[in-house]
Amino acid sequence: MSIDPSAQIHASAVVEPGAVIGPDCRIGPFCVVGPEVVLGRGVSLQSHVVVQGATEIGDETEVFPFASLGQIPQDLKFNGEKTRLKIGKRNRIREYVTMNTGTEGGGGLTEIGDDGLFMSSCHVAHDCKLGDRVILVNSVAVAGHCVLGDDVIVGGLSGVHQFVRIGRGAIIGALSMVTADVIPHALVAGPRAGLEGLNLVGLKRRGTPREEISALRKTVEALGQGSFRESARTLSEEGVEGELAREVLDFILGPSERSFLTPGK
C-alpha cells in the first residue's frame, strides 16, 4: 500500500493493501478502495463510493456518493480475465454512476477522457472509449464497445447500442435510443433516433468559424442524397472545404460495426 502523507482518509473508509493513494486525496466515510486501485493527485471520493479492480482515476476527479467504479463487466463472456478501467483528470462522477472494466475480447480496457460530467445513475459498460468533455445526463446507458468522441453530449434517459460510434461534438436528445453510428457534430433525437441536422449550438459555443459551419452543412446535405458510405467516398475523392467536413467524411469511411443514423432513420 502507498498512501501519500497529505491524503485524508476517514476512519470508516476501507483502503485495501496494495492501493496507491496520491497527494491531497480525500476519501470520505464508508468508501471502499480495492487493492489494485490508483488514485491521482487531489482525487475526492465523497462517501459510500466503491472503487475496485485495476482502476486508475486521474487527478482532481471528484466522485459522489454511491458510485461504483471498476467492478467486473456485465457480460456473460467475461471469465475473470485481467482487465482495466482508466478514468482521466477533472471528471465529475455523480451519484450511483457505474463504470465497468473491459473484457479480453474488447481489448481489456474501458477508458474515460478528461473533464467529463457523468450525471446521476449513468452507466458506462465494458470496453467503451469516451473522449474529453463528454457529458452523460441522468440515467444514460452506454453499452459495451462504444466510442464517444470529444464534446459529445447524451441527453437524459437515452441508450446507446453496443459497438456504436458517436462522432466528436454530436448531441443526442433526451429519451433517444441510438442504434447506429452518429456522424461528428450531428443532432439526433427520437425513440429510435434519427439524424435531425447539425449541433449548431455546440459548434457556435466552441467558437467555430461561420465558413467552417457552412462547409460542414453543405457536406452533410450532400451525404443525404444516397448511401452515406458511397456519398462520402465520392465527396472525399472530389475534395471538400473545411476541416470539419473532412472529419465527417473520415468518420464515415472509418472502421465500424454499425450502419449510420440518417435523416428520418
N, C-alpha and C positions, 0 to 999 in steps of 0.2 A: 504494500500500500504506500502511496505517495500523496501526502496532504500538505499543501503549502501552508506555512505558519499563519498567513494572513486570511486563510479561509475561515468562514464562520459556519459551524455545523451545530444544529440544535441537538440537545441531549437525547431527544426521542427519535432522531433520524438513525437509519442503519446504513453505514458505508462499509461494504464488504472488503476484506483484504484483497489487494490487487488493484483496486480502483485508483485512478490518478485524478486528484483534485487540484486545480490550478489556483493561482493567486487571486485573492479577493472574491472567491466564490462564496455564495450564500446558500446553504442547504437547510430548508425550514423544517418545521415539525412533521414527523411521521413520514418523511421521504425514505425511499429505499434506492440505493445506488449499488449496482452489481459489480462483481469483481473485474470485469473487462471494460468498464466504462472509463472514458477520459473526458473530463470537463475542462474547457479552456479558461482563460482569464475572465473573471467577472461574471461567470455563469450564475444565474439565480434560479433555484428550484424553490418555489414559494412554500408549498406544503402538500403532503399526501401525493407527491409525484413519484412514480416508479420508473427508473431507468435501468434496463437490463441489457444482456447481450453485449456483443462487441460494438458499442455505441460511442461515437465521438460527437461532442457538442461544442460548437465554436464559441469564441469569445463574445461575452456580453449578451448572449442569448438568455431570454427570460421565459421560464416555463411555469404555467399557472396550475392551481390545484387540480389533482385527479387526472392529469395527463399520464399516458403510459407509452413510453418510448423504448424501442429495441426489443420488444417481445418477438417470438418466432412468427413466421408468416402464417396467414390464414389460407394455406394452400396444402391440399392433401398429398401433393407430390413431395413436400418437404420431408426430409428423412433425417433431420438432426445435423446436417452438414454445417460447416463453419461459414457463416455469412455476417454481413456488417450493415450498420446504419451510420451514415455520416451527415451531420447537420451543421450548416455553416454558421457564420457570425451574425450577431444582432437580430436574430429571429425572435418573434413573439409568438409563443405557442400557448394558446388559451386552454380553458378548462375542458377536460375529457377528450382532448385530441389523442389519437393513436397513430403511431408510425412504426411499421414493422421492418425488420431486417430483410435482406434479399434471399434469393434461392440460388442453388447451384446452377439450375437451368437458365436463370435470368442474369447471370454474371456475378451473383453473390453480393451485390451492393445496392442499397437504397440510398439515394443521395439528394440532399436538400441544399439549395444555394444560400446566399446571404440576404439579410434584410427582408425576410418574408413575414407575413402575418397569417397565422392559421387560427381562425376563429373557433369558437366552442364547438366541440363534437365532430370535428373534421377527421377523416381517415385517409392516410397515405399508405398504400399497400406495398408489397414486396417489389423490389427491383425498379421502382419508379425513379425518374431523374427530373428534379424540379430546379429551375433556374433561379436567378436572383429576383428579389422584389415581387415574388409571387404572392397573391392574396387568395386564400380559400375562405369564403364566407361560411357562416354557420352550417354545419351538418353536410358539407360537401364530402362525397366519397369518390376517391380516385383509385381505380382498380390497378391490378398488377401490371408492371412493364410499361406504364405510361410515361411519356416525355412531355413536360410543360416548359416552354421557353421562358426567357426573362420577361417580367412585367405582365404575365398572364393574370387575369382576374376571373375567378369562377364564382358565380352567384350562388346564393344560399339554396340548400336542399337539392343541388344538382349532382348528377352522377356522371362519371367518365368511364367508358368501357375499357377493358384491358387492351393493351397494345396501342391505344390511341395516342397520336401526337397532337399537341396544341402549339401552334407557332407563336413566336415572340409577339407580345403586345396584343394578343387576342383577348376578347372579353366574352364570357359566357353568361347569358341572362339567367336569373333565378329560375328554379324548378325545371331546368333543362336536363335531358338525357342525351349525352354526346356519344354517338356510336361510331363515328368516323373521324378522320383527321381534319383539323381546323387550320386553315392557312394563316400565316402571320398577319396580325393587325386586323383580324376579322371580328365582326359582331355576329354572334349566333344566339338563337333562343328557340324555345319551344319544347313541348313534352318529348318529341323526337326532334332534336334541334336541327334547324336549317340555317343556312348562311343568309343573314339578313343584310349584309353590307360590310362596311369597314368600321372599325372602332375609332371614329373621328375624334371623339372626346379625348381618348387616351393619346392619340397622335398629337393633338394640339397641346395637351398638358405637358408632353415631353419636348415641346418646342420644335416639332418637325416643320421644316420649311414648306410653304404652300405648294411650291413646284414639285416637291417630293410627293406630297399627298395627291396632287393632280396626276402625276405619272403612275402612282400606285393604283388610283381609281381607274384609270384608263386600262391598265393591265388586267385588273380583276374583271372589268366589264368584258374584255376580250376573252377571258377564260370561260365565261358563261355561254359562249357560242358553240360549245362542243364538249367532248371529253376533256376533263381537266388535264390529264397527262398529255394527250395529243396536242391540245392547245398550248400547254406550257412548253412542250418540245419545239413547236413551230415558233412561238414567240422568242424562245431562247436562241434559236438559230437566226431569227431576223434581227434580234437585238432590241432591248428596251431601255428607256431612260430611267435613271434613278436607282439608288442602292436598295430602296425598299421593294421596288418592283422586281429587281433581281433576286432579292431574298425570298420573295414568294415563289418565284419560278424554281429556285434551287430547292426549296422545301418540297414542292410538288414532285420534282424529279428525284428526290432523295429516296432512300430505302424506307419501306413502310409495310406493315402487316394489314393495313386497313385501306378502305376506299376514302373518299373525301366528302365532307359536307359541301353541298352545292345549294344554290338558291332553291328554296321550297322543298329541300330534302333533308 
